[in-house]
Amino acid sequence: MPSSLVPPEIELSAGVVQLAAKLGVTGFLPKVLEMTQSVFPDARLEVEVEEDPEIADEVCLAIVVRNTFDDAHELVQVSSHWHRRLYDCCPPHLASALRLNTDWRP
């Protein structure tokens, strides 16, 4: 389900849209995705519903970054930068609803 609130190349499923509304982050998601694209300019982005297998009823939105980093240290630095910038896009009390998943494989 495409949403006009997010960059056109990122499609949001109905489940993602519903969870974003439930978690109160619908209005912040476009800014978070734009920031993510600026931090990971060459990566393909997706948004998925992610459930914590260890905590019942714990669910969040995972910003999945399919990247091309060859160096794990560089990936850690860029990921840390994303986490710092997240608070520029989303209030701290809602930031826990969003998680970065870098999908990195050496």
CYANA upper distance limits for C-alpha pairs under 8 A (distance plus 0.5 A):
  1 MET  CA     11 GLU  CA      6.50
  1 MET  CA     12 LEU  CA      5.87
  1 MET  CA     13 SER  CA      5.55
  1 MET  CA     14 ALA  CA      6.54
  2 PRO  CA      8 PRO  CA      8.12
  2 PRO  CA     10 ILE  CA      7.91
  2 PRO  CA     11 GLU  CA      5.15
  2 PRO  CA     12 LEU  CA      6.12
  2 PRO  CA     13 SER  CA      8.01
  3 SER  CA      8 PRO  CA      8.29
  3 SER  CA     11 GLU  CA      7.20
  3 SER  CA     12 LEU  CA      7.00
  4 SER  CA      8 PRO  CA      7.59
  5 LEU  CA     29 LEU  CA      8.50
  5 LEU  CA     30 PRO  CA      6.18
  6 VAL  CA     10 ILE  CA      7.13
  6 VAL  CA     11 GLU  CA      8.38
  6 VAL  CA     29 LEU  CA      7.85
  6 VAL  CA     30 PRO  CA      5.21
  6 VAL  CA     33 LEU  CA      7.52
  6 VAL  CA     34 GLU  CA      8.39
  7 PRO  CA     30 PRO  CA      7.70
  7 PRO  CA     33 LEU  CA      7.98
  7 PRO  CA     34 GLU  CA      7.65
 10 ILE  CA     45 LEU  CA      7.26
 10 ILE  CA     46 GLU  CA      6.86
 10 ILE  CA     47 VAL  CA      8.48
 11 GLU  CA     46 GLU  CA      7.96
 12 LEU  CA     16 VAL  CA      6.46
 12 LEU  CA     17 VAL  CA      6.92
 12 LEU  CA     46 GLU  CA      8.39
 12 LEU  CA     47 VAL  CA      7.09
 13 SER  CA     17 VAL  CA      6.86
 14 ALA  CA     18 GLN  CA      6.61
 15 GLY  CA     19 LEU  CA      6.57
 15 GLY  CA     49 VAL  CA      7.56
 16 VAL  CA     20 ALA  CA      6.48
 16 VAL  CA     47 VAL  CA      7.56
 16 VAL  CA     48 GLU  CA      6.80
 16 VAL  CA     49 VAL  CA      6.39
 16 VAL  CA     61 LEU  CA      7.57
 17 VAL  CA     21 ALA  CA      6.85
 17 VAL  CA     26 THR  CA      7.90
 18 GLN  CA     22 LYS  CA      6.74
 19 LEU  CA     23 LEU  CA      6.48
 19 LEU  CA     49 VAL  CA      8.03
 19 LEU  CA     60 CYS  CA      8.25
 19 LEU  CA     61 LEU  CA      8.03
 20 ALA  CA     24 GLY  CA      6.48
 20 ALA  CA     25 VAL  CA      5.66
 20 ALA  CA     26 THR  CA      5.48
 20 ALA  CA     29 LEU  CA      8.37
 20 ALA  CA     61 LEU  CA      7.80
 21 ALA  CA     25 VAL  CA      6.74
 21 ALA  CA     26 THR  CA      5.84
 23 LEU  CA     94 LEU  CA      8.14
 23 LEU  CA     97 ALA  CA      7.07
 24 GLY  CA     94 LEU  CA      7.86
 25 VAL  CA     29 LEU  CA      6.49
 25 VAL  CA     90 CYS  CA      8.39
 25 VAL  CA     94 LEU  CA      7.37
 25 VAL  CA     97 ALA  CA      8.08
 26 THR  CA     30 PRO  CA      8.34
 28 PHE  CA     32 VAL  CA      6.78
 28 PHE  CA     89 CYS  CA      6.93
 28 PHE  CA     90 CYS  CA      6.32
 29 LEU  CA     33 LEU  CA      6.58
 30 PRO  CA     34 GLU  CA      6.66
 31 LYS  CA     35 MET  CA      6.58
 31 LYS  CA     89 CYS  CA      6.31
 32 VAL  CA     36 THR  CA      6.56
 32 VAL  CA     86 LEU  CA      7.15
 32 VAL  CA     89 CYS  CA      6.15
 32 VAL  CA     90 CYS  CA      7.85
 33 LEU  CA     37 GLN  CA      6.66
 33 LEU  CA     63 ILE  CA      8.36
 34 GLU  CA     38 SER  CA      6.85
 35 MET  CA     39 VAL  CA      6.75
 35 MET  CA     82 TRP  CA      8.33
 35 MET  CA     85 ARG  CA      8.05
 35 MET  CA     86 LEU  CA      8.37
 35 MET  CA     89 CYS  CA      8.25
 36 THR  CA     40 PHE  CA      6.43
 36 THR  CA     41 PRO  CA      8.38
 36 THR  CA     82 TRP  CA      7.29
 37 GLN  CA     41 PRO  CA      5.53
 37 GLN  CA     42 ASP  CA      8.38
 37 GLN  CA     43 ALA  CA      7.95
 37 GLN  CA     45 LEU  CA      8.16
 39 VAL  CA     78 VAL  CA      7.46
 39 VAL  CA     81 HIS  CA      8.08
 39 VAL  CA     82 TRP  CA      6.96
 40 PHE  CA     65 VAL  CA      8.13
 40 PHE  CA     67 ASN  CA      8.05
 40 PHE  CA     78 VAL  CA      8.32
 42 ASP  CA     67 ASN  CA      7.57
 42 ASP  CA     68 THR  CA      8.13
 43 ALA  CA     65 VAL  CA      6.52
 43 ALA  CA     66 ARG  CA      5.94
 43 ALA  CA     67 ASN  CA      5.15
 43 ALA  CA     68 THR  CA      7.44
 44 ARG  CA     65 VAL  CA      6.39
 44 ARG  CA     66 ARG  CA      5.67
 44 ARG  CA     67 ASN  CA      7.28
 45 LEU  CA     63 ILE  CA      7.41
 45 LEU  CA     64 VAL  CA      6.10
 45 LEU  CA     65 VAL  CA      5.38
 45 LEU  CA     66 ARG  CA      6.87
 46 GLU  CA     63 ILE  CA      6.50
 46 GLU  CA     64 VAL  CA      5.53
 46 GLU  CA     65 VAL  CA      7.24
 47 VAL  CA     61 LEU  CA      7.08
 47 VAL  CA     62 ALA  CA      6.10
 47 VAL  CA     63 ILE  CA      5.25
 47 VAL  CA     64 VAL  CA      6.34
 48 GLU  CA     61 LEU  CA      6.22
 48 GLU  CA     62 ALA  CA      5.64
 48 GLU  CA     63 ILE  CA      7.19
 48 GLU  CA     64 VAL  CA      7.64
 49 VAL  CA     59 VAL  CA      7.54
 49 VAL  CA     60 CYS  CA      6.53
 49 VAL  CA     61 LEU  CA      5.38
 49 VAL  CA     62 ALA  CA      6.62
 50 GLU  CA     59 VAL  CA      6.13
 50 GLU  CA     60 CYS  CA      5.88
 50 GLU  CA     61 LEU  CA      6.36
 50 GLU  CA     62 ALA  CA      6.44
 51 GLU  CA     57 ASP  CA      8.01
 51 GLU  CA     58 GLU  CA      6.40
 51 GLU  CA     59 VAL  CA      4.90
 51 GLU  CA     60 CYS  CA      7.07
 52 ASP  CA     56 ALA  CA      7.71
 52 ASP  CA     57 ASP  CA      8.23
 52 ASP  CA     58 GLU  CA      5.98
 52 ASP  CA     59 VAL  CA      6.65
 59 VAL  CA     97 ALA  CA      8.19
 60 CYS  CA     96 SER  CA      8.12
 60 CYS  CA     97 ALA  CA      5.32
 60 CYS  CA     98 LEU  CA      6.33
 60 CYS  CA     99 ARG  CA      7.43
 61 LEU  CA     97 ALA  CA      6.58
 61 LEU  CA     98 LEU  CA      5.46
 61 LEU  CA     99 ARG  CA      6.64
 62 ALA  CA     98 LEU  CA      6.36
 62 ALA  CA     99 ARG  CA      5.16
 62 ALA  CA    100 LEU  CA      6.20
 62 ALA  CA    101 ASN  CA      6.67
 63 ILE  CA     98 LEU  CA      7.55
 63 ILE  CA     99 ARG  CA      6.50
 63 ILE  CA    100 LEU  CA      5.50
 63 ILE  CA    101 ASN  CA      6.43
 64 VAL  CA    100 LEU  CA      6.72
 64 VAL  CA    101 ASN  CA      5.20
 64 VAL  CA    102 THR  CA      6.35
 64 VAL  CA    103 ASP  CA      7.33
 65 VAL  CA    100 LEU  CA      7.97
 65 VAL  CA    101 ASN  CA      6.61
 65 VAL  CA    102 THR  CA      5.20
 65 VAL  CA    103 ASP  CA      6.78
 66 ARG  CA    102 THR  CA      6.65
 66 ARG  CA    103 ASP  CA      6.13
 66 ARG  CA    104 TRP  CA      7.61
 67 ASN  CA    102 THR  CA      7.38
 67 ASN  CA    103 ASP  CA      7.69
 67 ASN  CA    104 TRP  CA      7.16
 68 THR  CA    104 TRP  CA      8.36
 69 PHE  CA     74 GLU  CA      7.80
 69 PHE  CA     75 LEU  CA      6.81
 69 PHE  CA    104 TRP  CA      8.07
 70 ASP  CA    106 PRO  CA      7.12
 71 ASP  CA     75 LEU  CA      6.95
 71 ASP  CA    106 PRO  CA      8.47
 72 ALA  CA     76 VAL  CA      6.73
 72 ALA  CA    106 PRO  CA      8.31
 73 HIS  CA     77 GLN  CA      6.83
 74 GLU  CA     78 VAL  CA      6.70
 75 LEU  CA     79 SER  CA      6.44
 76 VAL  CA     80 SER  CA      6.56
 77 GLN  CA     81 HIS  CA      6.80
 78 VAL  CA     82 TRP  CA      6.85
 79 SER  CA     83 HIS  CA      6.88
 79 SER  CA    100 LEU  CA      8.33
 79 SER  CA    102 THR  CA      8.46
 80 SER  CA     84 ARG  CA      6.84
 81 HIS  CA     85 ARG  CA      6.73
 82 TRP  CA     86 LEU  CA      6.54
 83 HIS  CA     87 TYR  CA      7.91
 84 ARG  CA     88 ASP  CA      8.27
 85 ARG  CA     89 CYS  CA      7.40
 86 LEU  CA     90 CYS  CA      6.58
 86 LEU  CA     95 ALA  CA      7.58
 87 TYR  CA     91 PRO  CA      6.48
 87 TYR  CA     92 PRO  CA      6.48
 87 TYR  CA     95 ALA  CA      7.50
 90 CYS  CA     94 LEU  CA      7.01
 90 CYS  CA     95 ALA  CA      6.44
 91 PRO  CA     95 ALA  CA      6.72
 92 PRO  CA     96 SER  CA      8.04
 94 LEU  CA     98 LEU  CA      8.24
